């Protein structure tokens, strides 16, 4: 059991304070979000929404927000209780009982923590998918697909995550004071390689990708890409309807390996010009160098994280805060994440600020290069209506959590 005397530990006090303050901040944001729901349908959407559908979108926001509050509350209680009763120490003792080397022990320790977290989150995922999403007409996931996705995710974690974690543990165990630098370089290289492997090896495990059939839409997309001197490896549709009715599109890959992927649901719901201008928006991110800018910024953030981590490796007071009997590199990696949480939250706010700015710039690129501004507006409206998006989010929620500007703000800028 946990020693009550450790409640005076400054690291424990800091970690508990961060967990509680983050929870309270999220709670305030959720309350403000619900209160900001305006029952009056915005004028810009009166040709796309009827009153009943708009009321349903607000109900969806209320339901998902309250579900998030319940999930966060249970997660906070379980996390704090697990820390205070010495749960991490118990798992560490179990891992050490296998009497393996430090890297294998670290993999066992991390794997058990991950598995416990997965088990505790599973009921929430099941309820959200098969109750909430189902009741609003989004869910198309069968129980079989849900289980297969879970199994595939676990296998990928083993195949990809285990070697990556082993590499990081080896660097910190064996390369001295510059271990953080080697770890940063190793993770950066891994991230870069995965940008090429994911579309070819990983994503097809979960979805079927089919080349877009010949026709007017493909001809329009190909013509536009050629006009913009934009190389594409291919144009594909993805069976997004296998899991959900939501609409989406995205780019994957780099250079000549770039491919555009449209959800089959998006192809079904949007007109050709609307799809072309959605493509132009995504292309705008490439043309305005948003992708490399965000990647470089993310890599710098990882470098900062690894450097700060190196300062806390083997910190006895930190391990005492978690009631640990033994000090290890592998446990340091997990405990550090609790300390790094406020820095990570601040960085994410800045990432969101730049991301929203980039979305406006991509909209501008799309409108200027296609002259299909009204098609972009109508496409955004259809996406919002079909996905039951909240049209009136609270500004604090936007500031803290939105990577995209609210749709009404985007529409105003496009029309200007």
N, C-alpha and C positions, 0 to 999 in steps of 0.2 A: 504493500500500500504506500501511497505517497506520504512523505513526511510533512506535517503542517508547518514546520519551521521554515520550509523552503518558500512559503508565501512571502517572506521578506526578500527573496531573491529579486534583484532589480530586473533581470532578464524576464523572469516569469511575470512580474508586474507589467512590464512593457508589452509583452506578447498578449496577455489577457486584455490589456487596455486597447491595443490595436484591434483585436478581434471584436470587442464589444463596441468600440467607436465606429468601426466599419459597418457593423450590423445596424447601429442606430442611424448612421448616415443613409444607408440603403433604405431603412424603414421610413425616414423622413421623405426621401425622394419618391418612394412608392405612394405615400399618402398624398404628396403634392401632385403626383401623376394622375391619380384617380380624381382628385379635386379639379384638375385642369380640363377634364373631359367636358366638352361643350355640347349640350344636346342639340344646339342649332347647327344644322348642316351647313358647312362653308359654301359660299356662293360658287366657288370654282368647281365644286363637285356635284352641283345640282343636276347636271346632265348625265352623271355616271352612277350616282347613289340614289336609291329611294330611301325613304325614312326608315323603313323596316331593316334594310341592310345596314344602314348607318348605325342604327341602334344595336344591331348585332355586333358590329365592329367595336363599339364601346363596351358591350358586355364582354367581348373577348379580352379586351384590355383589362377589365376589372378582374376577370377570372384568372388570367395568367399572372397578374400582379399579386393577387392574394395567394395564389399557389406558390409564387416565388417567396413571399413573406413566410409562409408556413415552412417551406423547405429550408430557408435561411435560419429560421428560429430553431428547428430541430438540429440542423448542422452545427449551430453555435453551441447548443447544449451538449451534444455528443463530443464535439472537439474539445471543449473545456473540460468535460468530465474525463475524457481519455487522457488528457495531459495530467490532470490532477491525481488520477489513480495510478499513474506510472505505466500507462499502456504501451508506450514506446519501449520502455525498459523490458517489459514482459516479452514483447516481440523480439527484442534484441537477444534476450536470454535463450529463446527458442531457436533463433538462427545460429547462435554460438554452440548450441548443443550438437549440431551436425559436425562440429570440429573440423571445419574446412579452413582454407586460407582467408585472408581479409577480404579479397575481392569476391570470392564465392559467398562468404558470409554477408557481405554488403548487398549482393544481388538477392540473396534470400530475404534479408531484412526489408529491402525496398520492395520486393515482390509481395511480401505479406502485407505491408502497409498499403500498397496499391490495391491488392485484392480485397482487403477489408473496406477500403474506400469505395471500391466498385460495388461490393455487396450492399453497402449502406445506401448508395445512390440508386441502386437498381429499382426499388419500389417506386421512387419518384419518376424515373424514366418510363416505367410501365404505365403508371397512372396518367402521366402527361400525354403519352402517345395514344393509349387505348381508351382514355376517358375524355380528356380535354380536347385534344386534336380531333378525336372521333366525333365528339358532340358538335363541333363547329364545321364538320365536313372536310377537314384537311387530311386526316389519316387514311392511307391506303396500305399501310404496313400490316402484313399478316404476322401471326405468331411465329410461323416458320422463318420468315424474313428477319424478324426481330432477333430470334435466337441465333440465326446464321450470322447476322451482323455482329452480335456480341462475341461469338466464337472467333470469327475472322479478326475482330479487333484485338482479342486476346493473343491470337497467334502472331499478328503483326507486332504487337508489343514485345513478344518474346523474340521474334526474328530480328527486329530492328532496334527496339529499346534496350534489350539486354546487352548486345555488343557495344552500343553507344555508352551506356552507363559503365560497363566494364572498362572501356577506354578512359573515361573521365576518372574513375577510381584509380586506375593504374598511373595516370599522369600525376595525380595528387599524392599517391603513395611513393612514386619513384623519381620524380624530376625536380625536387627541391623547391627553392623559393620562386622559380618561374613556372611552377605547375599551372597557375591560373592562366598564363599566357599560352601554354601548350593546349590546355583545355579549350580556351577560347578559339584557337586556330583549328582544333579538331572539330569542334561543334560547327564552326563557320563552314568548313569544307563539307561536312556532312549535310548541312542545310542546302548548300549550293548543289550538291549531287542529287539530293532528293527532288529538287525542282525539275530535273530531267527524268528521274525514275518514276515519280509519283503518277504522272499521267499515263505512263506505259505499263507499269507493273502493279501499282496499288489500286488506283481508282477503278480499273476494270474488274477488280475482285468484288466490288460492291454494286456496280451499275454496268449496263450494256451501252456501248457507244457505237452508233451507226452513222456512217457518212450521210450527210444531208442529200436527199434525192435531187436529181436534176430537175430544174424548173425555174420559174421566174424569180423566186426568192434567192436561190443559189446564184443565179446570174447577177442579180442586183448586188449581192454581198461581194461576189468576186470582182465585179466591175469597180465597186467602191474601194476595195482593198488595193486594186491595181492603181487606181487614181491617186491613192495616198502612198504608193510605193511601200506597201505593208505586206511582207511575206507571211504566208500562212501555210502550215503543213497540211491543214485540212479543216473542214467545217463539219461538225458532228451534232447529232441529237443524242440526248441521254434520257433513259427511261426513268425520269424523276417521278412519274406517276406511279411507279412501283411502290413508293413510300408515302408520297404526299401529293396534294393537288396544287401546291404552291408553285409560283412562276419564278424562274431564275435563268441566268445566263452567265458565263464566265470564260476567261482566257486561261490557258495553261501553257507551260513551256516558255522557252526563250528562243530568240533568233528565228532561224528557219524551221525550228521545231514547234513554233507557236501553233496552237489550234484553238478555234472558237467552239464552245459547247453551248447548245441551247437545250434547256429542259423541253421535253416533248409537250409539257403543259403550256409552255410559253409559245411554242409554235402554233398550238391550237387556238390560243386566246388572242394573240396580237396579229395585226395586219402586217403585210410585208414591209411597208415604209416604217412602221413602228419598230419592227425587229432590226431593220437596217440602222436606224438611228440609235437603238440600244447598243448595237455592235460598235457604232461610231463613238459612243460614250466610252466604252471599254477601250477602244483603240486610242482615245484621247489620253488615257492614263499612260500608255506606252509612249505616245508622241511627246507628252509633256514631262517625260522622265520620272513619273511618280513612282513606278515600281522600283527602279534602282535606288532612288532617294530613300524610300521607306526601308528597303533592305539594308542599305548602309547604316541608316539610323538604328535599325534593329540590331545589327551586328555590333555597333558601338555600345548599345545598351547591354548586350550580352557580355562585352568586355568589361564594362563597369561592374556588372553583377559578379563575374568571376573574380575580379580584383578585390571587391569588398568581401566576398566569400573567403578568400585566402586569409583575411585578417581575423576570421572567427573560427578557423579550423582548430579543433581540439580545445576550444575554450571551456575550461572547467566549470565556470559559473553558468554558462549556457547549458551544459549537460546537466548540471545540478537542477536547473529550472525544470527540466523534463524528468527528473528523478532517475537519471541513468546511473548504473553502477560501473559502466565501462565507457571509455572515450574512444571514438572511432571517426575515421574520415567519412564513411558512408552515412552515419547518422548526422554528421555536421551538415551534409548537403541538404537534408530534409529540414533540420532545425533552422538553418539559415533562411529558408524560404519564409518562415514566420517573421523573422526580423526584416526581411527585404520587402515585405508586403506593402508598407506605406510608400516606399520608393517606387515600387512597381505601379502602384495606383497613380501616383503623380505623373510618372512617365506616360502611362496610358492616356491620361487627360491630354497631354501635349500631342501624343500620337493622334488622338481623335480630332484635335483642333486642326492639325495639318491634313488629316484625312478628309474632313469636311471641306476644307479649302480646295483640296484636289478634286472633290466631286463637282464643285462649281466650275472649276477649270475644265474638267472633262465634258461637262454639259456645254460649255462655251465652244469647245472644239467640235463637238457633235453638231451643234446648230450651224456653226460657220462653214463646216466642210460639207454638210449635206443639204443645208437650207430646208431642213425638215423640222423646224422648231415646234410647230403644232403637233407633228407626229410624236415628238419626244414628250410633249406635255400630255397628250392622250395616252401614250404608253405608260408614263408614270402614274397617271390616274388609274388605269386599268390594273396595274401591278398593286397599287395601294388598296383598291376596292377588293380585288380577288384575295389578297393576303390579309384582309381585315386590319390594315395598318392604322395606328393611332394618328389621326390628322392634327391633333392639338396637344402634343407632348409638352410637359412643363420645361421651361428653359433650363432649370438646374439639371434635370435628367439629360437633356440634350448636351449640356456642357460636360457632364461627367461621363456619359455612356454612349452617346451617339457617334458612330463613325461616318454616318451620312447625315446631311442636313434634313430637317423636316421637309416633307414633300411639298407643302404649301410654299415654303421659302424658295425651294428650287424652281417651282412653277413661276413664281413672281419674277425671279431673276431671268428665267428663260424668256418670259413674255416681254421683259424690259429690253 
